[in-house]
Amino acid sequence: MRFPSALPAALLLAAGAVLAADPPARPSARLLAASPPEFLPGRCVIYEEAGEGMGALADYYVRGRVVATRIESRQAGMCPRVPGRGIENYTRAEFNRLALAQPCVLNEGAAGEVRIGLVMLRVEAWETPHNRRAANVGRLYRGMFIDRELKKDIEIEIEADQLGSCES
């Protein structure tokens, strides 16, 4: 069977339109798409943050067990800003507003839909900073994960690329 000369070009254009319709994948979505064994339900995972002046050593953490994973599309809008202040001068409430807006972008031209990979974990243990200087440094602060009080067996979602395995 012979195709009219315009048909292959039309098929290529249609295929390109379908591919272009897929939102870009963040590293967390690409990681979960590979189905790594460390994110199977029941596996131990850990979210870590380094303490002030401690370099790459993690002082603070949330550790738990994987409940579920999923890849979903979200709108990456503009990150909330506080005029005249850098993030190092944000209050805890301002920092939380920024953390909860993720994924977000600093350039309006970069706004749009993105795919992210989320891990739901059931909290088992945690250690958080209490020093006031840590209020705008990370998601962990004074027994909280962003704006949620950490308690044994609560479930929280974290992007997959921010978690490590704690299985031995």
Protein Blocks (a to p, Z undefined) as FASTA:
>chain_A
ZZdfklmmmmmmmmmmmmmmpccddfklmmmmnopaklgghiacddddddehkljacfbd
cddddfbdcddddddddddddehiafklpcfklmmmmmmmpccdfbfklgccdddddddd
ddfbdcddfbfklmmmbmbeghiahjaccdehiacdddfklpccfbZZ
